[in-house]
Amino acid sequence: MDNQTTLPYFLLLEFSKNRYLQLLLFFLFFVLYLATITANLLIISAVALDNRLHSPMYFFLINLAVQDMGSVSVILPKSMLNSLMDTRHISYFGCAAQVFLFISFAASDLSLLTVMAYDRYVAICNPLHYETVMNWKACIEIMFLVWVTSLLYGIVHTTGTFSILFCSNVVNQFFCEIPQLLKLSCSGFNLVEAGVLVASAIAGLGCFTFIIASYAMIFKAVLRIPSEHGRQKALSTCIPHIIVVAMFLLTGCFAYLRPPSNTPSYLAFGLTVLYSLLPPLFNPIIYSMRNKNIRLVLSKLWRF
């Protein structure tokens, strides 16, 4: 294919040429997508319907559920449609939109997890000032800032990615993944994308450091709580968040720290599924299993 800045379309990964395996992949992705949407909608419904859950922590949890539904909705429906229709095509602008939305949701996820760590720090380390610091106006402003900065980051990252010269249109992944797109470059990184990647690494390291520092102070404060019941109650609000953060970071590192392969492989496919699809499914499950209030509301909804 001739070098060009704009291709008419990209060809996504073909999982198998066997029609039955293609339909099996469609069914598996459909079940995974349905389970993810259902689990997150249940979390949103539980928080919305119970006045006891109308607090900043659960407000952030609703936003996390919305982001999780958004991230899977960006990539799974197109992949399912391709498997069902026996095709691999995605338009150039469809690919760019997929990159922009997926990166924006991923950035907002990390930003929100950082905010949630700060929320837990204020609640446990400065409980007398919690309602003043984390008032509803502040929470709405924080979420507005998270969404705006994440969208701006998505725009810059997408612009940097699609400003390169592509020598091929074959993407060795089931959606438009940035590392795979950069492998198609004729000339390597350009200055824009290199700058974005450096800024991303710095921002990601900053968020990770902030979360670690917050929990170091939280655990220090928890150890000073005299009663065992008080310590357990404080930790119970932190454990789901710690698990979600660990899963987000570990799966992301597995996926992005490996060198992208020149040829498709089941390992690369599995790692991509691991970081892109499993966290949105397990986040609401982790919160519902570890949070007594959410479990009670969900049990009432189930009986209803």
MIVO-275283 format. One record per residue (C-alpha): chain; residue in one letter; residue number from 1; x, y, z. Coordinates in steps of 0.05 Angstrom, whole numbers, plus 5000, padded with zeros to 4 digits. Layout:
N
c->A r->A k->NUM xx->X yy->Y zz->Z
...
This chain:
304
c->A r->M k->1 xx->5000 yy->5000 zz->5000
c->A r->D k->2 xx->5026 yy->5069 zz->4983
c->A r->N k->3 xx->5048 yy->5114 zz->5039
c->A r->Q k->4 xx->4992 yy->5161 zz->5057
c->A r->T k->5 xx->4968 yy->5200 zz->5116
c->A r->T k->6 xx->4895 yy->5180 zz->5106
c->A r->L k->7 xx->4874 yy->5109 zz->5092
c->A r->P k->8 xx->4803 yy->5093 zz->5071
c->A r->Y k->9 xx->4798 yy->5038 zz->5124
c->A r->F k->10 xx->4836 yy->4993 zz->5171
c->A r->L k->11 xx->4833 yy->4917 zz->5177
c->A r->L k->12 xx->4825 yy->4892 zz->5248
c->A r->L k->13 xx->4848 yy->4825 zz->5274
c->A r->E k->14 xx->4813 yy->4765 zz->5245
c->A r->F k->15 xx->4808 yy->4717 zz->5303
c->A r->S k->16 xx->4796 yy->4657 zz->5258
c->A r->K k->17 xx->4776 yy->4641 zz->5186
c->A r->N k->18 xx->4731 yy->4587 zz->5213
c->A r->R k->19 xx->4659 yy->4613 zz->5211
c->A r->Y k->20 xx->4639 yy->4573 zz->5273
c->A r->L k->21 xx->4696 yy->4603 zz->5314
c->A r->Q k->22 xx->4677 yy->4672 zz->5290
c->A r->L k->23 xx->4606 yy->4661 zz->5315
c->A r->L k->24 xx->4634 yy->4633 zz->5380
c->A r->L k->25 xx->4675 yy->4696 zz->5390
c->A r->F k->26 xx->4613 yy->4738 zz->5376
c->A r->F k->27 xx->4574 yy->4699 zz->5429
c->A r->L k->28 xx->4630 yy->4704 zz->5481
c->A r->F k->29 xx->4638 yy->4779 zz->5469
c->A r->F k->30 xx->4562 yy->4788 zz->5472
c->A r->V k->31 xx->4557 yy->4752 zz->5539
c->A r->L k->32 xx->4616 yy->4792 zz->5566
c->A r->Y k->33 xx->4586 yy->4858 zz->5541
c->A r->L k->34 xx->4517 yy->4842 zz->5569
c->A r->A k->35 xx->4546 yy->4822 zz->5637
c->A r->T k->36 xx->4588 yy->4886 zz->5640
c->A r->I k->37 xx->4530 yy->4932 zz->5623
c->A r->T k->38 xx->4483 yy->4896 zz->5671
c->A r->A k->39 xx->4532 yy->4897 zz->5729
c->A r->N k->40 xx->4547 yy->4971 zz->5722
c->A r->L k->41 xx->4473 yy->4989 zz->5713
c->A r->L k->42 xx->4457 yy->4952 zz->5777
c->A r->I k->43 xx->4509 yy->4993 zz->5814
c->A r->I k->44 xx->4481 yy->5057 zz->5785
c->A r->S k->45 xx->4409 yy->5037 zz->5802
c->A r->A k->46 xx->4428 yy->5017 zz->5873
c->A r->V k->47 xx->4462 yy->5083 zz->5888
c->A r->A k->48 xx->4407 yy->5124 zz->5854
c->A r->L k->49 xx->4349 yy->5089 zz->5890
c->A r->D k->50 xx->4376 yy->5089 zz->5961
c->A r->N k->51 xx->4382 yy->5156 zz->5998
c->A r->R k->52 xx->4434 yy->5126 zz->6045
c->A r->L k->53 xx->4482 yy->5119 zz->5987
c->A r->H k->54 xx->4476 yy->5192 zz->5966
c->A r->S k->55 xx->4546 yy->5211 zz->5987
c->A r->P k->56 xx->4610 yy->5233 zz->5950
c->A r->M k->57 xx->4640 yy->5163 zz->5952
c->A r->Y k->58 xx->4580 yy->5133 zz->5916
c->A r->F k->59 xx->4574 yy->5193 zz->5869
c->A r->F k->60 xx->4645 yy->5177 zz->5845
c->A r->L k->61 xx->4626 yy->5104 zz->5840
c->A r->I k->62 xx->4568 yy->5121 zz->5793
c->A r->N k->63 xx->4616 yy->5159 zz->5749
c->A r->L k->64 xx->4664 yy->5100 zz->5749
c->A r->A k->65 xx->4607 yy->5055 zz->5727
c->A r->V k->66 xx->4589 yy->5103 zz->5670
c->A r->Q k->67 xx->4662 yy->5105 zz->5647
c->A r->D k->68 xx->4667 yy->5029 zz->5649
c->A r->M k->69 xx->4604 yy->5021 zz->5607
c->A r->G k->70 xx->4631 yy->5073 zz->5559
c->A r->S k->71 xx->4699 yy->5040 zz->5549
c->A r->V k->72 xx->4669 yy->4971 zz->5532
c->A r->S k->73 xx->4616 yy->5003 zz->5487
c->A r->V k->74 xx->4671 yy->5036 zz->5446
c->A r->I k->75 xx->4705 yy->4972 zz->5426
c->A r->L k->76 xx->4660 yy->4911 zz->5435
c->A r->P k->77 xx->4600 yy->4926 zz->5390
c->A r->K k->78 xx->4644 yy->4938 zz->5328
c->A r->S k->79 xx->4683 yy->4874 zz->5342
c->A r->M k->80 xx->4619 yy->4834 zz->5352
c->A r->L k->81 xx->4590 yy->4863 zz->5287
c->A r->N k->82 xx->4653 yy->4844 zz->5249
c->A r->S k->83 xx->4650 yy->4773 zz->5275
c->A r->L k->84 xx->4576 yy->4767 zz->5258
c->A r->M k->85 xx->4584 yy->4797 zz->5188
c->A r->D k->86 xx->4649 yy->4760 zz->5173
c->A r->T k->87 xx->4688 yy->4824 zz->5160
c->A r->R k->88 xx->4749 yy->4860 zz->5188
c->A r->H k->89 xx->4737 yy->4931 zz->5164
c->A r->I k->90 xx->4734 yy->4994 zz->5205
c->A r->S k->91 xx->4735 yy->5062 zz->5172
c->A r->Y k->92 xx->4793 yy->5111 zz->5183
c->A r->F k->93 xx->4748 yy->5159 zz->5221
c->A r->G k->94 xx->4715 yy->5102 zz->5258
c->A r->C k->95 xx->4784 yy->5079 zz->5281
c->A r->A k->96 xx->4802 yy->5150 zz->5302
c->A r->A k->97 xx->4737 yy->5157 zz->5341
c->A r->Q k->98 xx->4750 yy->5090 zz->5375
c->A r->V k->99 xx->4820 yy->5112 zz->5396
c->A r->F k->100 xx->4794 yy->5180 zz->5421
c->A r->L k->101 xx->4737 yy->5152 zz->5462
c->A r->F k->102 xx->4775 yy->5092 zz->5491
c->A r->I k->103 xx->4834 yy->5135 zz->5511
c->A r->S k->104 xx->4788 yy->5188 zz->5541
c->A r->F k->105 xx->4751 yy->5136 zz->5583
c->A r->A k->106 xx->4817 yy->5104 zz->5605
c->A r->A k->107 xx->4845 yy->5171 zz->5626
c->A r->S k->108 xx->4781 yy->5189 zz->5663
c->A r->D k->109 xx->4784 yy->5121 zz->5698
c->A r->L k->110 xx->4854 yy->5134 zz->5725
c->A r->S k->111 xx->4837 yy->5206 zz->5744
c->A r->L k->112 xx->4774 yy->5183 zz->5780
c->A r->L k->113 xx->4810 yy->5128 zz->5818
c->A r->T k->114 xx->4860 yy->5181 zz->5841
c->A r->V k->115 xx->4802 yy->5226 zz->5864
c->A r->M k->116 xx->4771 yy->5167 zz->5901
c->A r->A k->117 xx->4836 yy->5156 zz->5938
c->A r->Y k->118 xx->4835 yy->5229 zz->5960
c->A r->D k->119 xx->4762 yy->5221 zz->5981
c->A r->R k->120 xx->4781 yy->5162 zz->6026
c->A r->Y k->121 xx->4840 yy->5201 zz->6054
c->A r->V k->122 xx->4797 yy->5260 zz->6074
c->A r->A k->123 xx->4742 yy->5214 zz->6103
c->A r->I k->124 xx->4791 yy->5174 zz->6147
c->A r->C k->125 xx->4846 yy->5223 zz->6162
c->A r->N k->126 xx->4804 yy->5286 zz->6169
c->A r->P k->127 xx->4733 yy->5262 zz->6184
c->A r->L k->128 xx->4712 yy->5327 zz->6219
c->A r->H k->129 xx->4727 yy->5367 zz->6156
c->A r->Y k->130 xx->4699 yy->5315 zz->6106
c->A r->E k->131 xx->4632 yy->5349 zz->6093
c->A r->T k->132 xx->4667 yy->5416 zz->6084
c->A r->V k->133 xx->4721 yy->5391 zz->6037
c->A r->M k->134 xx->4681 yy->5340 zz->5997
c->A r->N k->135 xx->4616 yy->5380 zz->5991
c->A r->W k->136 xx->4571 yy->5369 zz->5931
c->A r->K k->137 xx->4595 yy->5432 zz->5895
c->A r->A k->138 xx->4667 yy->5409 zz->5902
c->A r->C k->139 xx->4650 yy->5338 zz->5878
c->A r->I k->140 xx->4614 yy->5364 zz->5816
c->A r->E k->141 xx->4671 yy->5411 zz->5800
c->A r->I k->142 xx->4721 yy->5354 zz->5808
c->A r->M k->143 xx->4681 yy->5309 zz->5761
c->A r->F k->144 xx->4674 yy->5365 zz->5710
c->A r->L k->145 xx->4750 yy->5374 zz->5712
c->A r->V k->146 xx->4761 yy->5299 zz->5705
c->A r->W k->147 xx->4716 yy->5294 zz->5644
c->A r->V k->148 xx->4744 yy->5357 zz->5610
c->A r->T k->149 xx->4817 yy->5339 zz->5620
c->A r->S k->150 xx->4805 yy->5268 zz->5598
c->A r->L k->151 xx->4771 yy->5291 zz->5534
c->A r->L k->152 xx->4827 yy->5340 zz->5520
c->A r->Y k->153 xx->4878 yy->5285 zz->5532
c->A r->G k->154 xx->4840 yy->5240 zz->5484
c->A r->I k->155 xx->4840 yy->5294 zz->5430
c->A r->V k->156 xx->4915 yy->5306 zz->5437
c->A r->H k->157 xx->4933 yy->5232 zz->5438
c->A r->T k->158 xx->4888 yy->5217 zz->5378
c->A r->T k->159 xx->4917 yy->5276 zz->5339
c->A r->G k->160 xx->4988 yy->5252 zz->5353
c->A r->T k->161 xx->4972 yy->5181 zz->5333
c->A r->F k->162 xx->4937 yy->5197 zz->5268
c->A r->S k->163 xx->4987 yy->5250 zz->5246
c->A r->I k->164 xx->5037 yy->5196 zz->5228
c->A r->L k->165 xx->5047 yy->5165 zz->5159
c->A r->F k->166 xx->5017 yy->5095 zz->5157
c->A r->C k->167 xx->5051 yy->5043 zz->5113
c->A r->S k->168 xx->4999 yy->4989 zz->5126
c->A r->N k->169 xx->4926 yy->4986 zz->5146
c->A r->V k->170 xx->4929 yy->4918 zz->5181
c->A r->V k->171 xx->4918 yy->4925 zz->5256
c->A r->N k->172 xx->4938 yy->4863 zz->5295
c->A r->Q k->173 xx->4885 yy->4872 zz->5348
c->A r->F k->174 xx->4809 yy->4868 zz->5353
c->A r->F k->175 xx->4802 yy->4943 zz->5361
c->A r->C k->176 xx->4844 yy->5004 zz->5343
c->A r->E k->177 xx->4897 yy->4999 zz->5397
c->A r->I k->178 xx->4949 yy->5055 zz->5397
c->A r->P k->179 xx->5012 yy->5010 zz->5404
c->A r->Q k->180 xx->4989 yy->4970 zz->5343
c->A r->L k->181 xx->4974 yy->5033 zz->5303
c->A r->L k->182 xx->5043 yy->5061 zz->5319
c->A r->K k->183 xx->5073 yy->4997 zz->5292
c->A r->L k->184 xx->5044 yy->5016 zz->5224
c->A r->S k->185 xx->5084 yy->5081 zz->5222
c->A r->C k->186 xx->5131 yy->5091 zz->5164
c->A r->S k->187 xx->5176 yy->5139 zz->5201
c->A r->G k->188 xx->5169 yy->5121 zz->5275
c->A r->F k->189 xx->5145 yy->5170 zz->5328
c->A r->N k->190 xx->5133 yy->5242 zz->5310
c->A r->L k->191 xx->5146 yy->5297 zz->5360
c->A r->V k->192 xx->5073 yy->5306 zz->5378
c->A r->E k->193 xx->5061 yy->5233 zz->5396
c->A r->A k->194 xx->5129 yy->5226 zz->5431
c->A r->G k->195 xx->5112 yy->5287 zz->5474
c->A r->V k->196 xx->5043 yy->5258 zz->5490
c->A r->L k->197 xx->5072 yy->5191 zz->5511
c->A r->V k->198 xx->5123 yy->5225 zz->5556
c->A r->A k->199 xx->5069 yy->5269 zz->5587
c->A r->S k->200 xx->5024 yy->5207 zz->5595
c->A r->A k->201 xx->5079 yy->5169 zz->5632
c->A r->I k->202 xx->5092 yy->5229 zz->5678
c->A r->A k->203 xx->5017 yy->5238 zz->5692
c->A r->G k->204 xx->5007 yy->5164 zz->5704
c->A r->L k->205 xx->5066 yy->5161 zz->5751
c->A r->G k->206 xx->5040 yy->5222 zz->5787
c->A r->C k->207 xx->4971 yy->5191 zz->5797
c->A r->F k->208 xx->5002 yy->5126 zz->5821
c->A r->T k->209 xx->5047 yy->5163 zz->5870
c->A r->F k->210 xx->4988 yy->5204 zz->5897
c->A r->I k->211 xx->4947 yy->5140 zz->5908
c->A r->I k->212 xx->5005 yy->5106 zz->5944
c->A r->A k->213 xx->5018 yy->5167 zz->5988
c->A r->S k->214 xx->4944 yy->5173 zz->6004
c->A r->Y k->215 xx->4939 yy->5101 zz->6027
c->A r->A k->216 xx->5004 yy->5106 zz->6067
c->A r->M k->217 xx->4972 yy->5162 zz->6108
c->A r->I k->218 xx->4905 yy->5125 zz->6111
c->A r->F k->219 xx->4937 yy->5062 zz->6139
c->A r->K k->220 xx->4976 yy->5104 zz->6189
c->A r->A k->221 xx->4911 yy->5136 zz->6212
c->A r->V k->222 xx->4875 yy->5069 zz->6215
c->A r->L k->223 xx->4928 yy->5040 zz->6261
c->A r->R k->224 xx->4914 yy->5097 zz->6310
c->A r->I k->225 xx->4840 yy->5078 zz->6315
c->A r->P k->226 xx->4832 yy->5046 zz->6384
c->A r->S k->227 xx->4776 yy->4996 zz->6369
c->A r->E k->228 xx->4783 yy->4937 zz->6323
c->A r->H k->229 xx->4712 yy->4948 zz->6296
c->A r->G k->230 xx->4731 yy->5020 zz->6278
c->A r->R k->231 xx->4793 yy->4996 zz->6241
c->A r->Q k->232 xx->4754 yy->4944 zz->6203
c->A r->K k->233 xx->4699 yy->4994 zz->6185
c->A r->A k->234 xx->4751 yy->5044 zz->6158
c->A r->L k->235 xx->4788 yy->4991 zz->6118
c->A r->S k->236 xx->4723 yy->4962 zz->6089
c->A r->T k->237 xx->4712 yy->5027 zz->6050
c->A r->C k->238 xx->4784 yy->5024 zz->6023
c->A r->I k->239 xx->4794 yy->4952 zz->6003
c->A r->P k->240 xx->4748 yy->4952 zz->5941
c->A r->H k->241 xx->4783 yy->5015 zz->5916
c->A r->I k->242 xx->4852 yy->4984 zz->5928
c->A r->I k->243 xx->4833 yy->4921 zz->5889
c->A r->V k->244 xx->4804 yy->4962 zz->5831
c->A r->V k->245 xx->4866 yy->5006 zz->5827
c->A r->A k->246 xx->4913 yy->4945 zz->5830
c->A r->M k->247 xx->4873 yy->4910 zz->5775
c->A r->F k->248 xx->4872 yy->4973 zz->5731
c->A r->L k->249 xx->4947 yy->4985 zz->5738
c->A r->L k->250 xx->4970 yy->4912 zz->5733
c->A r->T k->251 xx->4929 yy->4896 zz->5671
c->A r->G k->252 xx->4950 yy->4961 zz->5638
c->A r->C k->253 xx->5024 yy->4947 zz->5652
c->A r->F k->254 xx->5018 yy->4876 zz->5624
c->A r->A k->255 xx->4988 yy->4904 zz->5560
c->A r->Y k->256 xx->5029 yy->4966 zz->5547
c->A r->L k->257 xx->5098 yy->4948 zz->5574
c->A r->R k->258 xx->5104 yy->4889 zz->5527
c->A r->P k->259 xx->5132 yy->4904 zz->5458
c->A r->P k->260 xx->5076 yy->4902 zz->5406
c->A r->S k->261 xx->5082 yy->4841 zz->5361
c->A r->N k->262 xx->5089 yy->4844 zz->5286
c->A r->T k->263 xx->5045 yy->4784 zz->5279
c->A r->P k->264 xx->4978 yy->4769 zz->5313
c->A r->S k->265 xx->4981 yy->4721 zz->5372
c->A r->Y k->266 xx->4933 yy->4692 zz->5422
c->A r->L k->267 xx->4977 yy->4718 zz->5479
c->A r->A k->268 xx->4971 yy->4790 zz->5454
c->A r->F k->269 xx->4896 yy->4780 zz->5444
c->A r->G k->270 xx->4888 yy->4752 zz->5514
c->A r->L k->271 xx->4928 yy->4808 zz->5547
c->A r->T k->272 xx->4887 yy->4860 zz->5511
c->A r->V k->273 xx->4822 yy->4828 zz->5533
c->A r->L k->274 xx->4851 yy->4826 zz->5604
c->A r->Y k->275 xx->4864 yy->4901 zz->5609
c->A r->S k->276 xx->4807 yy->4928 zz->5565
c->A r->L k->277 xx->4747 yy->4884 zz->5582
c->A r->L k->278 xx->4756 yy->4851 zz->5649
c->A r->P k->279 xx->4764 yy->4913 zz->5695
c->A r->P k->280 xx->4698 yy->4943 zz->5672
c->A r->L k->281 xx->4664 yy->4877 zz->5688
c->A r->F k->282 xx->4697 yy->4864 zz->5755
c->A r->N k->283 xx->4696 yy->4935 zz->5783
c->A r->P k->284 xx->4621 yy->4934 zz->5801
c->A r->I k->285 xx->4627 yy->4862 zz->5825
c->A r->I k->286 xx->4684 yy->4880 zz->5872
c->A r->Y k->287 xx->4647 yy->4940 zz->5900
c->A r->S k->288 xx->4582 yy->4901 zz->5909
c->A r->M k->289 xx->4617 yy->4842 zz->5943
c->A r->R k->290 xx->4659 yy->4885 zz->5990
c->A r->N k->291 xx->4607 yy->4938 zz->6006
c->A r->K k->292 xx->4552 yy->4919 zz->6055
c->A r->N k->293 xx->4507 yy->4978 zz->6038
c->A r->I k->294 xx->4507 yy->4962 zz->5963
c->A r->R k->295 xx->4495 yy->4888 zz->5977
c->A r->L k->296 xx->4434 yy->4906 zz->6018
c->A r->V k->297 xx->4404 yy->4951 zz->5965
c->A r->L k->298 xx->4419 yy->4900 zz->5910
c->A r->S k->299 xx->4385 yy->4845 zz->5950
c->A r->K k->300 xx->4323 yy->4889 zz->5957
c->A r->L k->301 xx->4323 yy->4902 zz->5882
c->A r->W k->302 xx->4330 yy->4827 zz->5869
c->A r->R k->303 xx->4271 yy->4811 zz->5914
c->A r->F k->304 xx->4230 yy->4866 zz->5881
